[in-house]
Amino acid sequence: MIRFLEFLGNHPILSGLWLVLCAALIAYLKSKSARSVSPQQATILVNRENGIMLDIRDRKDYEKGHIVDAINIPLAKLNERSVELDKHKTL
C-alpha cells in the first residue's frame, strides 16, 4: 500500500489520467446498461400497460420453457429482427 501511495505521489499526472479514464469508463457503462425491472414491475407492465416480454435465449431453450406470450428473438438476431418489435409500440 505504501508503494502504491508513493507511486501516486511521484506520478500525479499519470494517476490523475487513470482516475479520469476510470470515471469515464464507469459513466459510459452505466449509460449503456439496460433498465432494471423487478418481478412486480414486470407484472404491472405486462398486465396494465401492454408491456411485452422479450426472451433473448436460443429457440431450443425457449421451447423448454418460457413466460406466457413472450416473444423469442435470440440475442444474435436481435438487430436484424428488431422490426418485429415495432408493431408493439404505442403511438
C-alpha positions in Angstrom: 0.0 0.0 0.0 2.9 2.3 0.8 4.5 1.7 -2.6 1.1 2.5 -4.3 0.8 5.8 -2.4 4.4 6.6 -3.3 3.7 5.9 -6.9 0.7 8.2 -6.8 2.8 10.9 -5.3 5.6 10.5 -7.8 3.3 10.4 -10.8 0.4 12.8 -10.2 -0.4 13.4 -13.9 -0.4 9.6 -14.7 -2.5 9.0 -11.6 -5.0 11.7 -12.5 -5.3 10.5 -16.0 -6.0 7.0 -14.7 -8.8 8.3 -12.4 -10.4 10.3 -15.3 -10.3 7.3 -17.6 -11.9 5.0 -14.9 -14.6 7.6 -14.3 -15.3 7.9 -18.0 -15.5 4.1 -18.4 -17.9 3.8 -15.4 -20.1 6.6 -16.8 -20.1 5.0 -20.3 -21.0 1.6 -18.9 -23.7 3.0 -16.7 -25.3 4.9 -19.6 -25.4 1.8 -21.8 -26.9 -0.5 -19.2 -30.5 -1.7 -19.6 -33.2 -0.6 -17.2 -33.7 -3.0 -14.4 -37.2 -4.1 -13.6 -38.4 -6.0 -10.6 -40.7 -9.0 -11.0 -43.6 -6.9 -9.6 -42.9 -4.0 -12.0 -42.7 -6.5 -14.9 -46.1 -7.9 -14.0 -47.6 -4.4 -13.9 -46.1 -3.5 -17.2 -47.5 -6.6 -18.9 -50.9 -6.6 -17.3 -51.7 -2.9 -17.1 -49.5 -1.2 -19.7 -49.5 -3.7 -22.5 -45.8 -4.4 -22.0 -44.2 -7.3 -23.8 -41.7 -9.9 -22.6 -38.7 -10.4 -24.9 -36.9 -13.7 -24.5 -33.4 -13.5 -26.0 -32.4 -17.1 -25.4 -31.9 -19.6 -28.2 -35.0 -21.2 -29.7 -34.1 -24.5 -28.1 -34.1 -23.1 -24.6 -37.2 -21.0 -25.3 -39.1 -24.2 -26.2 -38.1 -25.9 -23.0 -40.0 -23.2 -21.1 -40.9 -19.6 -21.3 -43.1 -16.9 -19.9 -46.6 -17.0 -21.5 -46.9 -14.7 -24.6 -43.1 -13.9 -24.5 -41.6 -13.1 -27.9 -38.5 -15.1 -28.7 -35.7 -13.3 -30.6 -32.3 -14.7 -30.0 -29.7 -12.1 -28.9 -27.6 -12.8 -32.0 -30.5 -11.9 -34.3 -31.9 -9.0 -32.3 -30.7 -6.3 -34.6 -32.0 -7.9 -37.8 -35.3 -8.8 -36.2 -35.9 -5.6 -34.3 -38.6 -4.6 -36.8 -40.8 -7.3 -35.3 -40.9 -5.3 -32.1 -42.1 -2.1 -33.9 -45.7 -3.4 -34.2 -45.9 -3.5 -30.4 -45.1 0.2 -30.0 -47.9 2.5 -29.0 -48.2 5.8 -30.8 
